[in-house]
Amino acid sequence: MSNHDHIVNHDADAHEGGMDKKRIWSVFFILLALTALEFLIALGFVHHWGILQKGMFVNVVYIILTLAKAYYIVAFFMHLKFEKSGFIICCSTVFLFIIYFIVLLLVEGEFLRDAMTHQAIFPHQ
């Protein structure tokens, strides 16, 4: 039993090795800054001041900021950063497929929007 308790305590220390209060607060403030930047772009630059137009560029910026926030959440709060490299590669592969599907949906959605707006809804009237 003593050996088992030592192994359990060692595993708990290995996972918590990089997450102290200072690291948690720094990740929190990074996530807060990224969220504030998203709101500034959406409410300030696009809607209020009109500096940026809605379109592909703003969508790409939102996607990049959202993926950065997802990285910090998964890496630090879900402790993926402290896992073995094989598990990280496995999860990263899935993450790349998700990015691919987001891009694919944006491209297909743009095509469908263009195709549907250039056709009459009731052509025989």
N, C-alpha and C positions, 0 to 999 in steps of 0.2 A: 504494500500500500504506500509505503514511504516513497518508493521510486516513482510510482504513478503520480503522486502529489507533486513531486519535483518536476515531472514532465509537463503537467498541466500548468504549473506556475511559470515555467520557462516559456511555454507557448503564449501565455497571456502577456508576458513581458515583451516577447518578440513582436507581437501585434501592436502593442501600445508604445513601442520604443520611440516612434517619431511623433506621437500626438500628445503634446503637453498643452497646457492652457495657452501659452503664447502662440503655438502653431494653430490651435483651434480659432483663436481670435483673429490671427492674420488671414486665415482662409475665409473666415466670416466677412472680414472687411474687403477682401478681394471679390467675393461674391456680391457684396453690397455695392461695390463700385461698378461691377459689370451690369448689375440690374439697374443702377442709376443711369448708367450710360445708355442702356436700352430705352429707358423712359425718356431721357433727354433727346435721343434721336427721334423716337416716335412722337412725343408730344411737342417738342421744341422745334427741331430741325424740319420735320415733315409737316406737321399740322399748324403750328403757331406762326413760325417765321417763314415757312415756305422755302427754306434754303435747299432742301433735298426733295426730289419728286419720288412718289411711290413707284417702285419698279424693281428690276432685277438687282441693281446695286444695293438697295436698302434690304432686300430679302437676303442677299449674300452676307451682308453685315450682321443681320439678325441671326442667321444660321451660325456664323462664326462665333458670335458672342454666346449663343446658347450652347454650342458645343464646348466652349471654354468653361462655362459654368458647369456643364455636365461632367467634364473632366475633373474639376475640383471636387465636386460632390462625390463622384465615384472613387477617386484616388484617396481622398482624405477621410471623408465621413463614412464611406463603406470599406475603407482600409485596403483597397486594391493595390495601392502603391507599396504596401508592405508585404505583398504576396510573392510567391515564386514566379520566376520569369515565364514559365510555360503557361501558367494560368493567365498572366497578363496578356500574353500573345493571343491566347484563345479568346479572351474578352475583347481585345483590340480588333480581331478579325471580324467579330460580330458588329462592333462599332463601325468599322469601315463599310460593311454591308448596309448598315442603317444610313450612313452618309450617302452611299450610292442610291438607295431607294428614295431619299429626300430629293436628290438632284433629278432622278428619273421622274418623280411625281411632278416636280416643278416644270420640267420640259414638256411632259405630256399634258399637263394642265394648261400651259401656255398654248400648245397646239390646239387643244380642244376649245379653248376660249376663242382663238382666232377662227377656227373652223365653224363654230356655232354662231358667231356674230355676223359672218358673211353669208349666211343662208337664211332665206325666209322661213318663218315658222309654218305658215300655211301657203305653200306655193301655188295652189290651184284656185285661189279666190280672187 
